[in-house]
Amino acid sequence: MIRTVALEGILEAAKKGVLAGYPVMGFKAIVYNGSYYEVDSSDLAFQFAASMAFKKVMAEASPTLLEPICEIKVLAPQERVEDILSDLQARRGRILGMEQEGALAAVRAEVPLAEVLGYYKALPGLTGGAGAYNPGVQPLPGGAPAPGPEDRPEPGPGGLRWPWSA
């Protein structure tokens, strides 16, 4: 019972996080022991103690704030691939590979989400108006899986859409 209550306190503290209020992921907590006294022990006391211990340990562990990463696929004419590669690398992207899709080259890369947000404005200039891209959020380690195509809403007016999709 003590372990269960203490773990609840740890999990609650992990949800609130220690860096900017973001949840803590990818940790292991083990409750070794605890003493219960009829007079001054309560579930709330064990939860609070476990929460405080978690916060203290996390402060000493030097946690890192993870940045969301998008895996994007950029389609562009073959003669514009060098411009696309240079731009993705300037956006702190990591090139995963290139493929040929008909007359277009497909470049796959992982790019920080903050760098992808304005990419729709830069892409026409890089490709002479003949390019398109498809962003997708990668799951963080231990996180929920990225949403699939069936989970994405239909694009609205001015929304991005592959030029050949129905």
Secondary structure, 3 states (H helix, E strand, C coil): CHHHHHHHHHHHHHHHCCECCECCCCCCCCCCCCCCCCCCCCHHHHHHHHHHHHHHHHHHHCCCCCCCEEEEEEEEEHHHHHHHHHHHHHCCCEEEEEEEECCEEEEEEEEEHHHHCCHHHHHHHHHCCCCEEECCECCCCCCCCCCCHHHCCCCCCCCCCCCCCC
